[in-house]
Amino acid sequence: MHTTSVALVGLGSYLPPQRISNEALCERLDTTDEWITSRTGIRNRHWAGPGVATGDLAVEAGHRALKSAGLEAGPGAVDLVVLATTTPDNPCPATAPDVASRLGLGPIAAYDIAAVCSGFLYALAAASAQITAGQAQRALVIGAETYSTILNPTDRTTNVIFGDGAGAVVLSAASGQDEAGLLLAVELGSDGSGRDLITIPAGGSRQRATTPAPDADDRYFTMRGKQVFTQAVNRMTESSQTVLDRLGWAADQVDWLVGHQANARILNAVARGLSIPAERAVMNLDRVGNTSAASIPLALADAAGDGSLTPGARVLLTAFGGGLTWGAVALTWPDIVAA
Ligand code: COA
């Protein structure tokens, strides 16, 4: 039986211009550059300015991904938009239809995915499954975040870690089995019993915005760092290993490990657990911090831009996030220029 393959054919990224250094955070929080760099590896992150929403970043990254794929933003460019985000423009409606509309893509299917830092891999899985099922030919898959809008200004742990940004890829139906850019395996998982480890307690149906008004702090993003750390290492290592086993790839056949940019110590531990040398683990968190659903496409854009990712390279993506959720995706790198 003939099955449709799915190829990555375009990649774009966008960072809001305002860069926030560790030193800038030290001016208003009880922290030090030494603590932040040694515990996380992060030196800078970008935060969107007042009035800039996730959808604004997503439109920029979407434009660039379409351009990278040789497509004009307009009707017929793609027939599906999937947007992964933790920070939608509004609790209702989803942000993806607005992004599709602003890109002039016509009355196509568009929806959000909420899987926190694993969101981009969940979105890749959903879009590629729709293409494989014949429900779409080409999809724009975006990861976009403005965590600066949900951080508790007094919480030093989350402030130093999270950044804003957006990355996007174009996926397309492909007939060949051996062309570069093919998605080769997808593995996803979740464990809702860990829901409290990463959460915004209020604002949903469990703790409504109406009376009695929720505690102000409950409207902010919260994280239990230590427990998250251990879970992130274990889940990303396990799901990556599952994908490697399914494809019959040995660790030395992976050219690049592109993990969710949570923390340099987490990424190094995952690489070590998979026996992949640290030099083959892409790391850009020193410049952008943890950008949650935007993390993997931003890391891909960085590695493509500096020439690390070359056509045909075997790439392993892996992520972990709130939910708890996690996943891994393997692909061969396409012959594209990131925009
Ligand atoms: N500056 C200075 N000290 C800080 C600090 C900061 N920005 N943030 C926390 N600390 C303090 C803590 O209060 C704690 O103090 P205490 O020992 O007096 O209680 C101390 O540093 C150690 O905290 P701990 O949580 O044990 O540190 P850690 O080595 O686990 O590092 C994280 C903390 C948050 C960096 C780490 O747990 C982490 O990266 N977790 C995963 C985060 C993540 O990636 N989340 C996204 C989900 S994918």
Residues whose N, C-alpha, C, O or C-beta is under 5 A from the ligand:
A	BS01	COA	D30 T31 T32 W35 R39 T40 C117 R156 T157 V160 G225 K226 V228 F229 A262 N263 F320 G321
